[in-house]
């Protein structure tokens, strides 16, 4: 069995299951009597917009704007403009696009339609600072949260309350026009209010919750941000608010569906798939240690399944940055996994981000094999030192074991597969 090839085939199947060209057409609404305005944000936004154009009737009015990450655009579209901006830290291009989107959806009526295309990464890409705060303020807090070890729910709680567009505010601007949101989920639990910080759905979190997150992770808060979070008028629209009376939300691609697609590839290769979960969270290194223990149980005791089998999981781990290396949560997980496995025979693994970007690097992830540690030693690489320095990308680059896909134009979070072929 070619373990590397099988792991890559599984990863490719997971990505393909969430491809916008596959997911968008079957969920498109009927054209309205009036205009259709397409807006959106995320790493898949450009590909989603392309799928809309390809399947929208030529005679039906269609226009709009979506914003995606630099390098994640598509060929110029005929009716929907695509703008590229910065991720994971917002920039002025994203701010300008968000302001234009807010202007586009206002003044529409009951015969019009707003079609919103949302995918992971939208929180940073759709950045419109709330009253009184600057883009610089948002950038500083965003950077601090990214390095703090905060989970996606906590980060997005803060982002919603510092934004003039997220946390349901885009829906409020579009009302009373009907609004349909198509979502590609990149968050544990597929909660629409968390995906891209929920610009078109109600927000149950509060200003007090956002302040508590910042305090818990000891994030320095500028005075303007403190003032905004202390203003009751800055609260987000809540469940049951009238602005959501004519909204529909459809989750069209999920991490679970991608895990199941990968499982089908394994099954066809004669390998028993065990899906551990689509919403595994926690520090990446800790998750690596836990899953190494499960892999050992399979190899030694043939539980929870006998080899050959593959342990498949998804979700979004976190990394509390303490070093100065080139890292991402998937390579951090793999470094920890390799160390804990200690080179036991018959175990290989792949971990990667389905958008093709792990951390800030244009690298999806990496692969480990039973000889990873021995090859590293030959090259003078110290895996424990690399882990302590958060230098997973540097470690796997030296070994030639990086997984590079380029922008996949979708995003259903992290994919992990541990293949055990011998007991």
C-alpha positions in Angstrom: 0.0 0.0 0.0 1.2 3.5 -0.9 0.4 5.3 2.3 1.3 8.7 1.1 -0.8 8.4 -2.0 -3.8 7.2 -0.1 -3.6 10.0 2.4 -3.4 12.6 -0.4 -6.4 11.0 -2.2 -8.4 11.2 1.0 -7.4 14.9 1.5 -8.3 15.7 -2.1 -11.7 14.0 -1.8 -12.4 16.1 1.4 -11.7 19.3 -0.5 -13.7 18.3 -3.6 -16.7 17.5 -1.5 -16.9 21.2 -0.5 -16.1 22.6 -3.9 -18.5 25.6 -4.6 -19.2 24.3 -8.2 -20.6 21.1 -6.5 -22.4 22.8 -3.5 -23.8 26.1 -4.7 -26.1 25.2 -7.7 -28.4 22.9 -5.9 -29.1 25.5 -3.2 -29.8 28.6 -5.3 -33.1 30.4 -4.7 -35.5 31.3 -7.5 -34.8 34.7 -9.1 -37.1 37.4 -7.7 -39.3 39.7 -9.7 -36.9 42.6 -9.1 -33.1 42.7 -8.8 -30.7 40.2 -7.2 -27.7 41.7 -5.4 -25.0 39.2 -4.6 -22.7 40.0 -1.7 -20.3 37.9 0.4 -17.0 37.2 1.9 -14.6 34.3 2.6 -11.9 32.2 1.0 -14.5 30.5 -1.1 -16.4 33.6 -2.0 -15.0 34.1 -5.5 -15.6 30.5 -6.5 -19.1 30.7 -5.0 -19.9 33.8 -7.0 -18.6 32.1 -10.2 -21.0 29.2 -9.5 -23.9 31.6 -9.1 -23.1 33.3 -12.4 -22.8 30.0 -14.2 -26.3 28.8 -13.0 -28.2 32.1 -12.9 -30.7 32.7 -15.7 -29.2 35.1 -18.3 -32.4 37.1 -18.4 -32.6 37.7 -14.7 -30.9 40.8 -13.3 -27.8 40.0 -11.3 -25.0 42.2 -9.8 -22.9 42.5 -6.7 -19.6 42.2 -5.0 -17.7 39.6 -2.9 -14.4 39.8 -1.1 -11.9 37.0 -0.9 -8.3 36.4 0.3 -5.4 37.6 -1.8 -4.7 34.9 -4.3 -8.1 33.2 -3.9 -9.8 35.0 -6.8 -11.1 33.6 -10.0 -11.1 34.8 -13.6 -13.1 38.1 -13.9 -16.8 37.5 -13.7 -19.4 39.2 -16.0 -21.9 40.4 -13.4 -20.3 40.0 -9.9 -17.2 42.0 -8.9 -14.5 40.1 -6.9 -12.2 42.1 -4.6 -9.2 40.6 -2.8 -8.2 41.6 0.7 -6.0 40.4 3.6 -6.5 37.4 5.8 -6.1 36.6 8.7 -5.4 40.2 9.7 -7.8 42.7 8.0 -6.7 45.5 5.8 -8.0 48.7 4.1 -9.1 46.8 0.9 -11.4 44.6 3.0 -12.7 47.6 4.9 -13.5 49.4 1.6 -15.2 46.3 0.2 -17.3 45.9 3.3 -18.5 49.5 3.2 -19.5 49.1 -0.5 -21.4 45.9 0.4 -23.3 47.7 3.1 -24.2 50.5 0.6 -25.3 48.0 -2.0 -27.9 46.2 0.1 -29.7 49.3 1.3 -32.8 50.7 -0.3 -34.1 47.4 -1.7 -37.7 46.3 -1.6 -39.8 43.2 -1.2 -39.5 42.3 -4.9 -35.7 42.3 -4.7 -33.3 39.6 -3.3 -30.0 39.8 -1.5 -28.0 36.6 -2.0 -25.2 36.4 0.5 -22.2 34.0 0.0 -20.3 33.3 3.1 -17.4 31.0 3.9 -14.5 30.7 6.3 -12.2 33.7 6.5 -15.0 36.2 6.1 -14.5 37.6 9.6 -11.1 39.2 8.6 -12.1 39.9 5.0 -15.4 41.6 5.8 -13.9 44.2 8.2 -15.9 47.4 8.9 -14.9 48.9 12.2 -17.7 49.9 14.6 -18.4 53.5 15.5 -15.4 55.3 17.0 -12.8 52.6 16.5 -10.2 52.4 13.7 -8.9 49.6 11.5 -5.7 49.8 13.4 -7.5 49.0 16.6 -9.2 46.0 15.0 -5.9 44.8 13.5 -4.1 44.9 16.9 -6.9 43.0 18.7 -7.1 40.5 15.9 -3.4 39.8 15.9 -3.4 39.4 19.7 -6.4 37.0 19.6 -4.7 34.9 16.9 -1.6 34.4 19.1 -3.5 33.9 22.3 -4.9 30.4 21.9 -8.5 31.7 21.8 -10.9 29.4 20.0 -13.0 30.5 17.0 -16.1 31.1 19.0 -14.3 33.5 21.4 -12.5 35.3 18.6 -15.7 35.8 16.6 -17.6 37.0 19.6 -15.2 39.9 19.9 -15.1 40.5 16.1 -18.9 40.8 16.0 -19.0 43.4 18.7 -16.2 45.5 17.1 -17.9 45.5 13.7 -20.5 47.5 11.8 -21.3 44.6 9.5 -21.0 41.3 11.3 -23.2 39.8 14.0 -26.4 40.3 12.0 -25.8 43.9 11.0 -25.6 43.1 7.3 -29.1 41.6 7.5 -30.3 44.7 9.3 -29.0 46.9 6.5 -30.7 44.7 3.8 -34.1 44.7 5.5 -36.9 44.6 4.4 -35.6 42.9 1.2 -35.6 39.1 1.3 -32.2 37.7 2.1 -30.8 34.2 1.4 -27.4 33.2 2.8 -25.5 30.2 1.5 -22.8 29.1 3.9 -19.7 26.8 3.6 -19.0 25.9 7.2 -15.5 26.0 8.6 -16.5 26.0 12.3 -17.1 23.2 14.8 -20.8 22.6 15.0 -21.6 24.5 11.8 -23.2 27.3 13.7 -24.2 30.0 11.2 -23.7 32.7 13.8 -20.0 31.7 14.1 -19.1 31.3 10.4 -17.5 34.5 9.3 -18.9 36.0 12.5 -22.5 35.7 11.2 -23.1 38.9 9.2 -26.7 37.9 8.3 -27.9 35.9 11.3 -28.9 36.8 14.9 -26.2 37.0 17.5 -26.9 35.5 20.9 -23.6 36.7 22.4 -23.3 40.1 24.2 -21.1 43.0 24.7 -20.3 41.6 28.2 -19.3 38.3 26.6 -16.9 40.1 24.3 -15.3 42.0 27.2 -15.0 38.7 29.1 -13.1 37.1 26.3 -10.6 40.0 26.1 -10.1 39.9 29.8 -9.6 36.1 29.9 -6.9 36.2 27.3 -5.3 39.4 28.7 -5.8 41.3 25.4 -4.8 45.0 25.7 -7.8 47.1 24.8 -7.6 50.6 23.3 -9.7 53.2 25.0 -12.0 53.6 21.9 -12.7 49.8 21.9 -13.4 49.9 25.6 -15.9 52.8 25.0 -17.6 50.9 22.2 -18.0 47.7 24.3 -19.4 49.8 27.1 -22.2 51.3 24.9 -25.5 49.4 25.1 -26.5 51.0 21.7 -23.6 49.0 20.1 -25.2 45.6 20.9 -25.8 43.2 18.0 -29.3 42.2 16.7 -30.7 39.3 18.7 -32.8 36.3 17.9 -36.3 37.3 17.1 -35.5 40.8 15.9 -37.7 42.0 13.1 -34.7 42.5 10.7 -34.5 38.7 10.3 -38.2 38.3 9.3 -37.4 37.7 5.7 -34.1 35.8 5.9 -33.2 32.2 5.1 -29.9 30.5 5.9 -28.6 27.4 4.1 -25.5 25.5 5.1 -24.4 24.0 1.8 -21.0 22.3 2.7 -19.8 21.0 6.0 -16.7 19.4 7.6 -18.7 16.2 8.3 -19.6 15.8 4.6 -15.9 16.2 3.7 -14.8 13.6 6.3 -17.4 11.2 4.9 -16.0 11.7 1.3 -12.5 10.9 2.6 -13.9 7.8 4.4 -15.3 6.6 1.1 -11.9 6.7 -0.5 -10.4 4.7 2.3 -13.1 2.1 2.2 -12.6 1.7 -1.5 -8.9 1.0 -0.8 -9.7 -1.7 1.7 -9.0 0.4 4.7 -11.6 0.7 7.5 -12.4 4.4 8.2 -13.1 5.5 11.8 -14.4 9.1 11.9 -13.5 10.5 15.4 -15.4 13.7 15.0 -15.8 16.8 12.9 -15.5 19.4 15.7 -12.3 18.5 17.6 -10.8 21.5 19.3 -8.0 22.3 21.7 -4.3 23.1 21.6 -2.9 21.5 18.4 0.0 19.9 20.3 -2.4 18.4 22.9 -4.7 17.0 20.2 -1.6 15.4 18.6 -0.8 13.7 21.9 -4.3 12.4 22.4 -4.6 11.1 18.8 -1.2 9.4 19.1 -2.6 7.5 22.0 -5.6 6.3 20.0 -3.3 5.3 17.1 -1.2 3.3 19.5 -4.3 1.5 20.8 -5.1 0.5 17.3 -1.6 -0.7 16.5 -1.1 -2.6 19.8 -4.6 -3.7 20.8 -6.6 -3.5 17.5 -9.1 -1.1 19.1 -11.4 0.7 18.2 -10.7 -1.1 14.9 -8.1 -3.5 13.6 -5.5 -2.4 11.0 -5.6 -1.5 8.3 -7.7 1.4 9.4 -7.6 5.2 9.3 -8.6 7.6 12.1 -10.2 10.7 10.5 -11.1 13.9 12.2 -11.8 17.6 11.6 -12.4 20.7 13.5 -10.2 23.7 14.4 -7.4 23.4 16.9 -5.6 26.4 18.3 -1.9 27.4 18.9 -0.7 29.6 21.7 2.3 31.1 20.0 5.4 31.1 22.2 8.1 30.8 19.6 9.2 32.7 16.6 9.1 30.0 13.9 7.0 29.4 10.8 4.0 27.5 12.1 0.4 26.6 11.6 -2.0 24.5 13.6 -1.8 21.4 11.3 1.9 21.2 11.3 2.0 21.9 15.0 -0.4 18.9 15.4 1.8 16.7 13.2 5.0 17.5 15.1 3.4 16.6 18.4 1.9 13.4 16.8 5.3 12.3 15.4 7.0 12.9 18.7 4.5 10.9 20.7 4.4 8.0 18.2 8.1 7.8 18.3 8.4 6.2 14.9 6.3 3.1 15.6 6.0 1.0 12.4 2.9 1.1 10.2 1.6 4.6 11.1 1.5 7.5 8.8 -0.6 10.7 8.9 -1.6 13.8 7.0 -3.0 17.0 8.4 -4.0 20.0 6.3 -6.2 23.0 6.1 -8.8 22.5 3.4 -8.3 26.0 2.1 -4.7 25.3 1.3 -3.3 27.7 3.9 -2.1 26.5 7.3 -1.4 29.6 9.5 -0.1 32.4 7.4 1.8 30.1 4.9 0.6 29.1 1.5 1.0 25.5 2.5 -1.9 23.2 3.4 0.0 21.0 5.9 2.3 18.0 5.8 2.7 14.2 6.1 4.5 12.1 8.6 5.7 8.5 8.2 7.4 6.0 10.5 10.8 7.3 9.4 10.0 11.0 10.0 12.0 11.3 13.2 15.0 9.3 11.9 15.2 11.3 8.7 15.0 14.5 10.8 17.9 13.3 13.0 20.0 12.7 9.9 19.4 16.3 8.9 20.2 17.6 12.3 16.6 18.6 13.0 15.3 18.5 16.6 11.5 18.0 16.5 11.0 19.0 20.1 12.9 22.2 19.6 10.9 22.9 16.4 7.6 22.3 18.3 8.7 24.7 21.1 9.5 27.3 18.5 6.2 26.8 16.7 8.3 26.0 13.6 6.3 23.2 12.0 6.6 24.6 8.4 10.4 25.0 8.7 10.7 21.4 10.0 8.6 19.7 7.3 10.0 21.9 4.5 13.5 20.6 5.4 12.1 17.0 5.2 10.3 17.6 1.9 7.1 16.5 3.5 4.9 19.5 3.0 1.5 19.2 1.4 1.0 22.1 -1.1 -2.3 22.4 -2.9 -2.4 26.1 -3.8 -5.7 28.0 -3.0 -8.5 25.4 -3.1 -11.2 28.1 -3.3 -13.2 26.4 -0.5 -12.8 26.0 3.3 -14.3 23.4 5.6 -11.6 23.6 8.2 -8.8 21.2 9.1 -8.5 17.6 7.9 -6.6 15.0 9.8 -6.1 11.3 8.8 -3.9 8.8 10.7 -3.4 5.6 8.7 -2.5 2.5 10.6 -1.5 -0.4 8.3 0.2 -2.9 10.7 -0.3 -4.1 14.2 
